[in-house]
Amino acid sequence: MVAIKSVLVKLTTLGSIIALCHPVHGSAGTLPEERADALYHSYDGGGVKVDGPSVLVRKNLGNSTSVYGNYYVDHVSSASIDVVTQGSPYQEEREEKSVGVNYLKGDVTMNLAYTHSAESDYTANSANFKISQDMFGDLSTISLGYARGWDTVQKNGQPDFSESVSRNNYQLELSQILTKNALLGVSFEAVTDEGYLNNPYRSARYLDPSKPLGYSFEPEIYPRTHTSSAVTVQARYYLPYRAALHGEFRVYGDSWGVKAHNAQIDYTHPAGNGWTFELRYRMYSQTAADFYSDLFPRLSSQNFLARDKELSTMTNHTAGVGVSYEFTQRAWRYIDKGSLNLYYDHIEFDYADYRDISVADGAGDEPLYQFSADVIRLYLSLWY
């Protein structure tokens, strides 16, 4: 399952699936609404299929405390390009459980959460704390957050293999109401990782004239530290006919030499009688890591070696649509309202220096790799 983690981390679209089932924190001074969500998600692309359910239940305790619990499952079937060219397809399951609490006191909201996920060769734990403060007549909100993660990396078929990873995440966010129709948000995030940061199953390839294909493989070697930072600017504008525009731009850089940026625009249009439609487009682009190469010149040619396509020069484009129906159910004694939501995204991936070695065409002359993926999210929300 470790092999699929890089795919999931890079896909903001797929990450939004998880966000839908986790608590949606309101601004400081407001507790999240009591609700329950049941979601089914599906990702299919590049020989990888991921699907599964998620259930979230949130309950308020009095006027100052809100608690939640979330259960989330990934069923993974992988025959991706790096799997089929260096191993064999596999199936795996990842199970994730989260609990959290929000506490409100005046204009200050504090959030505390813990998440545990497990699969056959990877265990992850994380705890995070966030505090938000309303200021200037509730027109501004500033938030500070910290998350700590501790993971264990293992290797199927090799029971004596065990490595650890520690992660620290620091967040600073500022949101500002500009006018009655416009909101602006700016956030800064810094992450430090230390430990075993590469994939124990993946290999780098190097030129080897003695082999029929002209190359051989050697284990990847990554640095044991990694720091990154990102700045995100978001804006939302509410149009006179109750529609809304949302825009986002994010810049990222890290100590491995990867530089990335993405831009996104969303349009939300209410159609009356409880119906809402959405359109969105997202573009992502990044440069390769300093120690990445599709084909190294010789065995052990440098201290660090990577051939993970997620560390290569790449772009992807996402186009998505969504539809939601909100209803009021008076016949249900404890249900105030509900909504049924369906979202679909299509993603096109293009790699500028990662080659498809499933096509035997001479070492370094294989076609550049590209693929498309489809993401579906279907979920039901009930407020009580």
Contacts in CASP RR format, 6 or more apart in sequence:
PFRMAT RR
TARGET T0000
AUTHOR 0000-0000-0000
METHOD contacts of the structure
MODEL  1
MVAIKSVLVKLTTLGSIIALCHPVHGSAGTLPEERADALYHSYDGGGVKV
DGPSVLVRKNLGNSTSVYGNYYVDHVSSASIDVVTQGSPYQEEREEKSVG
VNYLKGDVTMNLAYTHSAESDYTANSANFKISQDMFGDLSTISLGYARGW
DTVQKNGQPDFSESVSRNNYQLELSQILTKNALLGVSFEAVTDEGYLNNP
YRSARYLDPSKPLGYSFEPEIYPRTHTSSAVTVQARYYLPYRAALHGEFR
VYGDSWGVKAHNAQIDYTHPAGNGWTFELRYRMYSQTAADFYSDLFPRLS
SQNFLARDKELSTMTNHTAGVGVSYEFTQRAWRYIDKGSLNLYYDHIEFD
YADYRDISVADGAGDEPLYQFSADVIRLYLSLWY
1 76 0 8 1.000
1 92 0 8 1.000
1 94 0 8 1.000
1 119 0 8 1.000
1 120 0 8 1.000
1 121 0 8 1.000
1 122 0 8 1.000
2 121 0 8 1.000
2 122 0 8 1.000
2 153 0 8 1.000
2 199 0 8 1.000
2 200 0 8 1.000
2 201 0 8 1.000
3 78 0 8 1.000
3 80 0 8 1.000
3 82 0 8 1.000
3 83 0 8 1.000
3 199 0 8 1.000
3 201 0 8 1.000
3 202 0 8 1.000
4 48 0 8 1.000
4 50 0 8 1.000
4 76 0 8 1.000
4 78 0 8 1.000
4 80 0 8 1.000
4 92 0 8 1.000
5 122 0 8 1.000
5 199 0 8 1.000
6 199 0 8 1.000
6 308 0 8 1.000
6 310 0 8 1.000
7 48 0 8 1.000
7 80 0 8 1.000
7 310 0 8 1.000
8 14 0 8 1.000
8 15 0 8 1.000
8 50 0 8 1.000
8 74 0 8 1.000
9 310 0 8 1.000
10 310 0 8 1.000
11 43 0 8 1.000
11 347 0 8 1.000
11 373 0 8 1.000
11 375 0 8 1.000
12 262 0 8 1.000
12 282 0 8 1.000
12 284 0 8 1.000
13 282 0 8 1.000
13 318 0 8 1.000
13 345 0 8 1.000
13 347 0 8 1.000
13 375 0 8 1.000
14 41 0 8 1.000
14 43 0 8 1.000
14 50 0 8 1.000
14 375 0 8 1.000
16 377 0 8 1.000
17 39 0 8 1.000
17 41 0 8 1.000
17 54 0 8 1.000
17 375 0 8 1.000
17 377 0 8 1.000
18 54 0 8 1.000
18 72 0 8 1.000
20 37 0 8 1.000
20 39 0 8 1.000
20 54 0 8 1.000
20 377 0 8 1.000
20 379 0 8 1.000
21 37 0 8 1.000
21 39 0 8 1.000
21 54 0 8 1.000
21 55 0 8 1.000
21 56 0 8 1.000
21 70 0 8 1.000
21 72 0 8 1.000
21 379 0 8 1.000
22 56 0 8 1.000
22 70 0 8 1.000
22 98 0 8 1.000
23 32 0 8 1.000
23 56 0 8 1.000
23 58 0 8 1.000
23 66 0 8 1.000
23 68 0 8 1.000
23 70 0 8 1.000
23 100 0 8 1.000
23 102 0 8 1.000
23 111 0 8 1.000
23 113 0 8 1.000
24 32 0 8 1.000
25 32 0 8 1.000
25 102 0 8 1.000
25 109 0 8 1.000
25 111 0 8 1.000
25 130 0 8 1.000
25 132 0 8 1.000
26 32 0 8 1.000
26 109 0 8 1.000
27 109 0 8 1.000
27 132 0 8 1.000
27 134 0 8 1.000
27 138 0 8 1.000
27 141 0 8 1.000
27 175 0 8 1.000
28 107 0 8 1.000
28 108 0 8 1.000
28 109 0 8 1.000
28 132 0 8 1.000
28 133 0 8 1.000
28 134 0 8 1.000
28 141 0 8 1.000
28 143 0 8 1.000
29 104 0 8 1.000
29 106 0 8 1.000
29 107 0 8 1.000
29 108 0 8 1.000
29 109 0 8 1.000
29 132 0 8 1.000
29 134 0 8 1.000
29 138 0 8 1.000
30 104 0 8 1.000
30 109 0 8 1.000
31 60 0 8 1.000
31 63 0 8 1.000
31 64 0 8 1.000
31 65 0 8 1.000
31 66 0 8 1.000
31 102 0 8 1.000
31 104 0 8 1.000
31 109 0 8 1.000
32 58 0 8 1.000
32 66 0 8 1.000
32 68 0 8 1.000
32 102 0 8 1.000
33 58 0 8 1.000
33 383 0 8 1.000
34 58 0 8 1.000
34 59 0 8 1.000
34 60 0 8 1.000
34 66 0 8 1.000
34 383 0 8 1.000
34 384 0 8 1.000
35 56 0 8 1.000
35 58 0 8 1.000
35 381 0 8 1.000
35 382 0 8 1.000
35 383 0 8 1.000
35 384 0 8 1.000
36 55 0 8 1.000
36 56 0 8 1.000
36 57 0 8 1.000
36 58 0 8 1.000
36 381 0 8 1.000
36 382 0 8 1.000
36 384 0 8 1.000
37 54 0 8 1.000
37 55 0 8 1.000
37 56 0 8 1.000
37 379 0 8 1.000
37 380 0 8 1.000
37 381 0 8 1.000
37 382 0 8 1.000
38 53 0 8 1.000
38 54 0 8 1.000
38 55 0 8 1.000
38 379 0 8 1.000
38 380 0 8 1.000
39 53 0 8 1.000
39 54 0 8 1.000
39 55 0 8 1.000
39 56 0 8 1.000
39 377 0 8 1.000
39 378 0 8 1.000
39 379 0 8 1.000
39 380 0 8 1.000
40 51 0 8 1.000
40 52 0 8 1.000
40 53 0 8 1.000
40 54 0 8 1.000
40 376 0 8 1.000
40 377 0 8 1.000
40 378 0 8 1.000
40 379 0 8 1.000
41 50 0 8 1.000
41 51 0 8 1.000
41 52 0 8 1.000
41 54 0 8 1.000
41 375 0 8 1.000
41 376 0 8 1.000
41 377 0 8 1.000
41 378 0 8 1.000
42 49 0 8 1.000
42 50 0 8 1.000
42 51 0 8 1.000
42 52 0 8 1.000
42 374 0 8 1.000
42 375 0 8 1.000
42 376 0 8 1.000
42 377 0 8 1.000
43 49 0 8 1.000
43 50 0 8 1.000
43 51 0 8 1.000
43 373 0 8 1.000
43 374 0 8 1.000
43 375 0 8 1.000
44 50 0 8 1.000
44 373 0 8 1.000
44 374 0 8 1.000
45 371 0 8 1.000
45 372 0 8 1.000
45 373 0 8 1.000
45 374 0 8 1.000
46 80 0 8 1.000
46 81 0 8 1.000
46 371 0 8 1.000
46 372 0 8 1.000
46 373 0 8 1.000
47 78 0 8 1.000
47 79 0 8 1.000
47 80 0 8 1.000
47 81 0 8 1.000
47 371 0 8 1.000
48 76 0 8 1.000
48 77 0 8 1.000
48 78 0 8 1.000
48 79 0 8 1.000
48 80 0 8 1.000
48 373 0 8 1.000
49 76 0 8 1.000
49 77 0 8 1.000
49 78 0 8 1.000
50 74 0 8 1.000
50 75 0 8 1.000
50 76 0 8 1.000
50 77 0 8 1.000
51 74 0 8 1.000
51 75 0 8 1.000
52 73 0 8 1.000
52 74 0 8 1.000
52 75 0 8 1.000
53 72 0 8 1.000
53 73 0 8 1.000
54 70 0 8 1.000
54 71 0 8 1.000
54 72 0 8 1.000
54 73 0 8 1.000
54 379 0 8 1.000
55 70 0 8 1.000
55 71 0 8 1.000
55 72 0 8 1.000
56 68 0 8 1.000
56 69 0 8 1.000
56 70 0 8 1.000
57 68 0 8 1.000
57 69 0 8 1.000
57 70 0 8 1.000
58 66 0 8 1.000
58 67 0 8 1.000
58 68 0 8 1.000
58 69 0 8 1.000
59 66 0 8 1.000
59 67 0 8 1.000
59 68 0 8 1.000
60 66 0 8 1.000
61 67 0 8 1.000
63 104 0 8 1.000
64 103 0 8 1.000
64 104 0 8 1.000
64 105 0 8 1.000
65 101 0 8 1.000
65 102 0 8 1.000
65 103 0 8 1.000
65 104 0 8 1.000
66 101 0 8 1.000
66 102 0 8 1.000
66 104 0 8 1.000
67 99 0 8 1.000
67 100 0 8 1.000
67 101 0 8 1.000
67 102 0 8 1.000
68 98 0 8 1.000
68 99 0 8 1.000
68 100 0 8 1.000
68 101 0 8 1.000
69 97 0 8 1.000
69 98 0 8 1.000
69 99 0 8 1.000
69 100 0 8 1.000
70 96 0 8 1.000
70 97 0 8 1.000
70 98 0 8 1.000
70 99 0 8 1.000
71 95 0 8 1.000
71 96 0 8 1.000
71 97 0 8 1.000
72 95 0 8 1.000
72 96 0 8 1.000
72 97 0 8 1.000
72 98 0 8 1.000
73 93 0 8 1.000
73 94 0 8 1.000
73 95 0 8 1.000
73 96 0 8 1.000
74 93 0 8 1.000
74 94 0 8 1.000
74 96 0 8 1.000
75 91 0 8 1.000
75 92 0 8 1.000
75 93 0 8 1.000
76 91 0 8 1.000
76 92 0 8 1.000
76 93 0 8 1.000
76 94 0 8 1.000
77 89 0 8 1.000
77 90 0 8 1.000
77 91 0 8 1.000
78 89 0 8 1.000
78 90 0 8 1.000
78 91 0 8 1.000
78 92 0 8 1.000
79 89 0 8 1.000
81 309 0 8 1.000
81 356 0 8 1.000
81 357 0 8 1.000
81 358 0 8 1.000
81 369 0 8 1.000
81 371 0 8 1.000
82 202 0 8 1.000
82 307 0 8 1.000
82 308 0 8 1.000
82 309 0 8 1.000
83 89 0 8 1.000
83 90 0 8 1.000
84 358 0 8 1.000
85 357 0 8 1.000
85 358 0 8 1.000
86 201 0 8 1.000
86 202 0 8 1.000
86 203 0 8 1.000
86 217 0 8 1.000
87 201 0 8 1.000
92 119 0 8 1.000
92 120 0 8 1.000
93 119 0 8 1.000
94 117 0 8 1.000
94 118 0 8 1.000
94 119 0 8 1.000
94 122 0 8 1.000
95 117 0 8 1.000
95 118 0 8 1.000
95 119 0 8 1.000
96 115 0 8 1.000
96 116 0 8 1.000
96 117 0 8 1.000
97 115 0 8 1.000
97 116 0 8 1.000
97 117 0 8 1.000
98 113 0 8 1.000
98 114 0 8 1.000
98 115 0 8 1.000
98 116 0 8 1.000
99 113 0 8 1.000
99 114 0 8 1.000
100 111 0 8 1.000
100 112 0 8 1.000
100 113 0 8 1.000
100 114 0 8 1.000
101 111 0 8 1.000
101 112 0 8 1.000
101 113 0 8 1.000
102 109 0 8 1.000
102 110 0 8 1.000
102 111 0 8 1.000
103 109 0 8 1.000
103 110 0 8 1.000
103 111 0 8 1.000
103 112 0 8 1.000
107 133 0 8 1.000
107 134 0 8 1.000
107 135 0 8 1.000
107 138 0 8 1.000
108 131 0 8 1.000
108 132 0 8 1.000
108 133 0 8 1.000
108 134 0 8 1.000
109 131 0 8 1.000
109 132 0 8 1.000
110 129 0 8 1.000
110 130 0 8 1.000
110 131 0 8 1.000
110 132 0 8 1.000
111 128 0 8 1.000
111 129 0 8 1.000
111 130 0 8 1.000
111 131 0 8 1.000
111 132 0 8 1.000
112 127 0 8 1.000
112 128 0 8 1.000
112 129 0 8 1.000
113 127 0 8 1.000
113 128 0 8 1.000
114 125 0 8 1.000
114 126 0 8 1.000
114 127 0 8 1.000
115 124 0 8 1.000
115 125 0 8 1.000
115 126 0 8 1.000
115 127 0 8 1.000
116 123 0 8 1.000
116 124 0 8 1.000
116 125 0 8 1.000
117 123 0 8 1.000
117 124 0 8 1.000
118 124 0 8 1.000
120 154 0 8 1.000
120 156 0 8 1.000
121 153 0 8 1.000
121 154 0 8 1.000
121 155 0 8 1.000
121 156 0 8 1.000
121 200 0 8 1.000
122 151 0 8 1.000
122 152 0 8 1.000
122 153 0 8 1.000
122 154 0 8 1.000
123 151 0 8 1.000
123 152 0 8 1.000
123 154 0 8 1.000
124 149 0 8 1.000
124 151 0 8 1.000
124 152 0 8 1.000
125 149 0 8 1.000
125 150 0 8 1.000
125 151 0 8 1.000
126 147 0 8 1.000
126 148 0 8 1.000
126 149 0 8 1.000
126 150 0 8 1.000
126 167 0 8 1.000
127 147 0 8 1.000
127 148 0 8 1.000
127 149 0 8 1.000
128 145 0 8 1.000
128 146 0 8 1.000
128 147 0 8 1.000
128 148 0 8 1.000
128 169 0 8 1.000
129 145 0 8 1.000
129 146 0 8 1.000
129 147 0 8 1.000
130 143 0 8 1.000
130 144 0 8 1.000
130 145 0 8 1.000
130 146 0 8 1.000
130 171 0 8 1.000
131 143 0 8 1.000
131 144 0 8 1.000
131 145 0 8 1.000
132 141 0 8 1.000
132 142 0 8 1.000
132 143 0 8 1.000
132 173 0 8 1.000
133 141 0 8 1.000
133 142 0 8 1.000
133 143 0 8 1.000
134 140 0 8 1.000
134 141 0 8 1.000
135 141 0 8 1.000
135 142 0 8 1.000
138 177 0 8 1.000
139 176 0 8 1.000
139 177 0 8 1.000
140 174 0 8 1.000
140 175 0 8 1.000
140 176 0 8 1.000
140 177 0 8 1.000
141 173 0 8 1.000
141 174 0 8 1.000
141 175 0 8 1.000
141 176 0 8 1.000
142 172 0 8 1.000
142 173 0 8 1.000
142 174 0 8 1.000
143 171 0 8 1.000
143 172 0 8 1.000
143 173 0 8 1.000
143 174 0 8 1.000
143 175 0 8 1.000
144 171 0 8 1.000
144 172 0 8 1.000
144 173 0 8 1.000
145 169 0 8 1.000
145 170 0 8 1.000
145 171 0 8 1.000
145 172 0 8 1.000
146 168 0 8 1.000
146 169 0 8 1.000
146 170 0 8 1.000
146 171 0 8 1.000
147 167 0 8 1.000
147 168 0 8 1.000
147 169 0 8 1.000
147 171 0 8 1.000
148 166 0 8 1.000
148 167 0 8 1.000
148 168 0 8 1.000
148 169 0 8 1.000
149 166 0 8 1.000
149 167 0 8 1.000
149 168 0 8 1.000
149 169 0 8 1.000
150 164 0 8 1.000
150 165 0 8 1.000
150 166 0 8 1.000
150 167 0 8 1.000
151 164 0 8 1.000
151 165 0 8 1.000
151 166 0 8 1.000
151 167 0 8 1.000
152 162 0 8 1.000
152 163 0 8 1.000
152 164 0 8 1.000
152 165 0 8 1.000
153 162 0 8 1.000
153 163 0 8 1.000
153 164 0 8 1.000
153 165 0 8 1.000
153 196 0 8 1.000
153 200 0 8 1.000
154 161 0 8 1.000
154 162 0 8 1.000
154 163 0 8 1.000
155 161 0 8 1.000
155 200 0 8 1.000
155 201 0 8 1.000
158 200 0 8 1.000
161 200 0 8 1.000
163 195 0 8 1.000
163 196 0 8 1.000
163 200 0 8 1.000
164 195 0 8 1.000
164 196 0 8 1.000
165 193 0 8 1.000
165 194 0 8 1.000
165 195 0 8 1.000
165 196 0 8 1.000
165 197 0 8 1.000
166 193 0 8 1.000
166 194 0 8 1.000
166 195 0 8 1.000
167 191 0 8 1.000
167 192 0 8 1.000
167 193 0 8 1.000
167 194 0 8 1.000
168 191 0 8 1.000
168 192 0 8 1.000
168 193 0 8 1.000
169 189 0 8 1.000
169 190 0 8 1.000
169 191 0 8 1.000
170 189 0 8 1.000
170 190 0 8 1.000
170 191 0 8 1.000
171 187 0 8 1.000
171 188 0 8 1.000
171 189 0 8 1.000
172 187 0 8 1.000
172 188 0 8 1.000
172 189 0 8 1.000
173 185 0 8 1.000
173 186 0 8 1.000
173 187 0 8 1.000
173 188 0 8 1.000
174 185 0 8 1.000
174 186 0 8 1.000
174 187 0 8 1.000
175 183 0 8 1.000
175 184 0 8 1.000
175 185 0 8 1.000
175 186 0 8 1.000
176 183 0 8 1.000
176 184 0 8 1.000
176 185 0 8 1.000
177 183 0 8 1.000
178 184 0 8 1.000
181 237 0 8 1.000
181 238 0 8 1.000
181 239 0 8 1.000
182 235 0 8 1.000
182 236 0 8 1.000
182 237 0 8 1.000
182 238 0 8 1.000
183 235 0 8 1.000
183 236 0 8 1.000
183 237 0 8 1.000
184 233 0 8 1.000
184 234 0 8 1.000
184 235 0 8 1.000
185 233 0 8 1.000
185 234 0 8 1.000
185 235 0 8 1.000
186 231 0 8 1.000
186 232 0 8 1.000
186 233 0 8 1.000
186 234 0 8 1.000
187 231 0 8 1.000
187 232 0 8 1.000
187 234 0 8 1.000
188 229 0 8 1.000
188 230 0 8 1.000
188 231 0 8 1.000
189 229 0 8 1.000
189 230 0 8 1.000
189 231 0 8 1.000
189 232 0 8 1.000
190 227 0 8 1.000
190 228 0 8 1.000
190 229 0 8 1.000
191 226 0 8 1.000
191 227 0 8 1.000
191 228 0 8 1.000
191 229 0 8 1.000
192 225 0 8 1.000
192 226 0 8 1.000
192 227 0 8 1.000
193 225 0 8 1.000
193 226 0 8 1.000
193 227 0 8 1.000
194 224 0 8 1.000
194 225 0 8 1.000
194 226 0 8 1.000
195 224 0 8 1.000
195 225 0 8 1.000
196 224 0 8 1.000
197 222 0 8 1.000
197 223 0 8 1.000
197 224 0 8 1.000
197 226 0 8 1.000
198 220 0 8 1.000
198 221 0 8 1.000
198 222 0 8 1.000
198 306 0 8 1.000
198 308 0 8 1.000
199 220 0 8 1.000
199 308 0 8 1.000
202 220 0 8 1.000
202 307 0 8 1.000
202 308 0 8 1.000
203 217 0 8 1.000
203 218 0 8 1.000
203 219 0 8 1.000
203 220 0 8 1.000
203 307 0 8 1.000
204 217 0 8 1.000
204 218 0 8 1.000
204 219 0 8 1.000
204 220 0 8 1.000
204 293 0 8 1.000
204 296 0 8 1.000
204 305 0 8 1.000
204 306 0 8 1.000
204 307 0 8 1.000
205 215 0 8 1.000
205 216 0 8 1.000
205 217 0 8 1.000
205 218 0 8 1.000
205 294 0 8 1.000
205 295 0 8 1.000
205 296 0 8 1.000
205 307 0 8 1.000
205 357 0 8 1.000
206 215 0 8 1.000
206 216 0 8 1.000
206 217 0 8 1.000
206 218 0 8 1.000
206 295 0 8 1.000
206 296 0 8 1.000
206 297 0 8 1.000
206 298 0 8 1.000
206 299 0 8 1.000
206 301 0 8 1.000
207 214 0 8 1.000
207 215 0 8 1.000
207 295 0 8 1.000
207 296 0 8 1.000
207 297 0 8 1.000
207 298 0 8 1.000
207 363 0 8 1.000
208 214 0 8 1.000
208 215 0 8 1.000
208 216 0 8 1.000
208 299 0 8 1.000
213 357 0 8 1.000
213 360 0 8 1.000
213 362 0 8 1.000
213 363 0 8 1.000
214 362 0 8 1.000
214 363 0 8 1.000
215 295 0 8 1.000
215 363 0 8 1.000
215 364 0 8 1.000
216 299 0 8 1.000
218 299 0 8 1.000
218 300 0 8 1.000
218 305 0 8 1.000
219 305 0 8 1.000
220 305 0 8 1.000
220 306 0 8 1.000
220 307 0 8 1.000
220 308 0 8 1.000
221 303 0 8 1.000
221 304 0 8 1.000
221 305 0 8 1.000
221 306 0 8 1.000
222 291 0 8 1.000
222 304 0 8 1.000
222 306 0 8 1.000
223 255 0 8 1.000
223 256 0 8 1.000
223 291 0 8 1.000
223 304 0 8 1.000
225 255 0 8 1.000
226 254 0 8 1.000
226 255 0 8 1.000
226 256 0 8 1.000
227 254 0 8 1.000
227 255 0 8 1.000
228 252 0 8 1.000
228 253 0 8 1.000
228 254 0 8 1.000
228 255 0 8 1.000
228 258 0 8 1.000
229 252 0 8 1.000
229 253 0 8 1.000
229 254 0 8 1.000
230 250 0 8 1.000
230 251 0 8 1.000
230 252 0 8 1.000
230 253 0 8 1.000
231 250 0 8 1.000
231 251 0 8 1.000
232 248 0 8 1.000
232 249 0 8 1.000
232 250 0 8 1.000
232 251 0 8 1.000
233 248 0 8 1.000
233 249 0 8 1.000
233 250 0 8 1.000
234 246 0 8 1.000
234 247 0 8 1.000
234 248 0 8 1.000
235 246 0 8 1.000
235 247 0 8 1.000
235 248 0 8 1.000
236 244 0 8 1.000
236 245 0 8 1.000
236 246 0 8 1.000
236 247 0 8 1.000
237 244 0 8 1.000
237 245 0 8 1.000
237 246 0 8 1.000
238 244 0 8 1.000
239 245 0 8 1.000
242 270 0 8 1.000
243 267 0 8 1.000
243 268 0 8 1.000
243 269 0 8 1.000
243 270 0 8 1.000
244 267 0 8 1.000
244 268 0 8 1.000
245 265 0 8 1.000
245 266 0 8 1.000
245 267 0 8 1.000
245 268 0 8 1.000
246 264 0 8 1.000
246 265 0 8 1.000
246 266 0 8 1.000
246 267 0 8 1.000
246 268 0 8 1.000
247 263 0 8 1.000
247 264 0 8 1.000
247 265 0 8 1.000
247 266 0 8 1.000
248 262 0 8 1.000
248 263 0 8 1.000
248 264 0 8 1.000
248 265 0 8 1.000
249 261 0 8 1.000
249 262 0 8 1.000
249 263 0 8 1.000
249 264 0 8 1.000
250 261 0 8 1.000
250 262 0 8 1.000
250 263 0 8 1.000
251 260 0 8 1.000
251 261 0 8 1.000
252 258 0 8 1.000
252 259 0 8 1.000
252 260 0 8 1.000
252 261 0 8 1.000
252 286 0 8 1.000
253 259 0 8 1.000
253 260 0 8 1.000
256 289 0 8 1.000
256 290 0 8 1.000
256 291 0 8 1.000
256 311 0 8 1.000
257 287 0 8 1.000
257 289 0 8 1.000
257 290 0 8 1.000
258 286 0 8 1.000
258 287 0 8 1.000
258 288 0 8 1.000
258 289 0 8 1.000
258 311 0 8 1.000
259 286 0 8 1.000
259 287 0 8 1.000
260 284 0 8 1.000
260 285 0 8 1.000
260 286 0 8 1.000
260 287 0 8 1.000
261 284 0 8 1.000
261 285 0 8 1.000
261 286 0 8 1.000
262 282 0 8 1.000
262 283 0 8 1.000
262 284 0 8 1.000
262 285 0 8 1.000
263 282 0 8 1.000
263 283 0 8 1.000
264 280 0 8 1.000
264 281 0 8 1.000
264 282 0 8 1.000
264 283 0 8 1.000
265 280 0 8 1.000
265 281 0 8 1.000
265 282 0 8 1.000
266 278 0 8 1.000
266 279 0 8 1.000
266 280 0 8 1.000
267 278 0 8 1.000
267 279 0 8 1.000
267 280 0 8 1.000
268 276 0 8 1.000
268 277 0 8 1.000
268 278 0 8 1.000
269 276 0 8 1.000
269 277 0 8 1.000
269 278 0 8 1.000
269 279 0 8 1.000
270 276 0 8 1.000
271 277 0 8 1.000
274 325 0 8 1.000
274 326 0 8 1.000
274 327 0 8 1.000
275 323 0 8 1.000
275 324 0 8 1.000
275 325 0 8 1.000
276 323 0 8 1.000
276 324 0 8 1.000
276 325 0 8 1.000
276 326 0 8 1.000
277 321 0 8 1.000
277 322 0 8 1.000
277 323 0 8 1.000
277 324 0 8 1.000
278 320 0 8 1.000
278 321 0 8 1.000
278 322 0 8 1.000
278 323 0 8 1.000
278 324 0 8 1.000
278 343 0 8 1.000
279 320 0 8 1.000
279 321 0 8 1.000
279 322 0 8 1.000
280 318 0 8 1.000
280 319 0 8 1.000
280 320 0 8 1.000
280 321 0 8 1.000
280 345 0 8 1.000
281 317 0 8 1.000
281 318 0 8 1.000
281 319 0 8 1.000
281 320 0 8 1.000
282 317 0 8 1.000
282 318 0 8 1.000
283 315 0 8 1.000
283 316 0 8 1.000
283 317 0 8 1.000
283 318 0 8 1.000
284 315 0 8 1.000
284 316 0 8 1.000
284 317 0 8 1.000
284 318 0 8 1.000
285 314 0 8 1.000
285 315 0 8 1.000
286 313 0 8 1.000
286 314 0 8 1.000
286 315 0 8 1.000
287 313 0 8 1.000
288 311 0 8 1.000
288 312 0 8 1.000
288 313 0 8 1.000
288 353 0 8 1.000
289 306 0 8 1.000
289 311 0 8 1.000
290 304 0 8 1.000
291 302 0 8 1.000
291 303 0 8 1.000
291 304 0 8 1.000
291 305 0 8 1.000
291 306 0 8 1.000
292 306 0 8 1.000
292 307 0 8 1.000
292 308 0 8 1.000
292 311 0 8 1.000
292 312 0 8 1.000
292 353 0 8 1.000
293 305 0 8 1.000
293 306 0 8 1.000
293 307 0 8 1.000
293 353 0 8 1.000
294 307 0 8 1.000
294 312 0 8 1.000
294 353 0 8 1.000
294 354 0 8 1.000
294 355 0 8 1.000
294 364 0 8 1.000
295 355 0 8 1.000
295 363 0 8 1.000
295 364 0 8 1.000
296 302 0 8 1.000
296 305 0 8 1.000
307 354 0 8 1.000
309 351 0 8 1.000
309 354 0 8 1.000
309 369 0 8 1.000
312 351 0 8 1.000
312 352 0 8 1.000
312 353 0 8 1.000
312 354 0 8 1.000
313 351 0 8 1.000
313 352 0 8 1.000
313 353 0 8 1.000
314 349 0 8 1.000
314 350 0 8 1.000
314 351 0 8 1.000
314 352 0 8 1.000
314 354 0 8 1.000
315 349 0 8 1.000
315 350 0 8 1.000
315 352 0 8 1.000
316 347 0 8 1.000
316 348 0 8 1.000
316 349 0 8 1.000
316 350 0 8 1.000
317 347 0 8 1.000
317 348 0 8 1.000
318 345 0 8 1.000
318 346 0 8 1.000
318 347 0 8 1.000
318 348 0 8 1.000
319 345 0 8 1.000
319 346 0 8 1.000
320 343 0 8 1.000
320 344 0 8 1.000
320 345 0 8 1.000
320 346 0 8 1.000
321 343 0 8 1.000
321 344 0 8 1.000
322 341 0 8 1.000
322 342 0 8 1.000
322 343 0 8 1.000
322 344 0 8 1.000
323 341 0 8 1.000
323 342 0 8 1.000
324 339 0 8 1.000
324 340 0 8 1.000
324 341 0 8 1.000
324 342 0 8 1.000
325 339 0 8 1.000
325 340 0 8 1.000
325 341 0 8 1.000
326 337 0 8 1.000
326 338 0 8 1.000
326 339 0 8 1.000
327 337 0 8 1.000
327 338 0 8 1.000
327 339 0 8 1.000
327 340 0 8 1.000
328 336 0 8 1.000
328 337 0 8 1.000
328 338 0 8 1.000
329 335 0 8 1.000
329 337 0 8 1.000
329 338 0 8 1.000
334 384 0 8 1.000
335 382 0 8 1.000
335 383 0 8 1.000
335 384 0 8 1.000
336 383 0 8 1.000
336 384 0 8 1.000
337 382 0 8 1.000
337 383 0 8 1.000
338 380 0 8 1.000
338 381 0 8 1.000
338 382 0 8 1.000
338 383 0 8 1.000
339 380 0 8 1.000
339 381 0 8 1.000
340 379 0 8 1.000
340 380 0 8 1.000
341 377 0 8 1.000
341 378 0 8 1.000
341 379 0 8 1.000
341 380 0 8 1.000
341 381 0 8 1.000
342 376 0 8 1.000
342 377 0 8 1.000
342 378 0 8 1.000
343 375 0 8 1.000
343 376 0 8 1.000
343 377 0 8 1.000
343 378 0 8 1.000
344 374 0 8 1.000
344 375 0 8 1.000
344 376 0 8 1.000
344 377 0 8 1.000
345 374 0 8 1.000
345 375 0 8 1.000
346 372 0 8 1.000
346 373 0 8 1.000
346 374 0 8 1.000
346 375 0 8 1.000
347 372 0 8 1.000
347 373 0 8 1.000
347 374 0 8 1.000
347 375 0 8 1.000
348 370 0 8 1.000
348 372 0 8 1.000
349 370 0 8 1.000
349 371 0 8 1.000
349 372 0 8 1.000
349 373 0 8 1.000
350 368 0 8 1.000
350 370 0 8 1.000
351 368 0 8 1.000
351 369 0 8 1.000
351 370 0 8 1.000
352 368 0 8 1.000
353 368 0 8 1.000
354 368 0 8 1.000
354 369 0 8 1.000
355 364 0 8 1.000
355 366 0 8 1.000
355 367 0 8 1.000
355 368 0 8 1.000
355 369 0 8 1.000
356 366 0 8 1.000
356 367 0 8 1.000
356 368 0 8 1.000
356 369 0 8 1.000
357 366 0 8 1.000
359 366 0 8 1.000
359 367 0 8 1.000
360 366 0 8 1.000
361 367 0 8 1.000
END
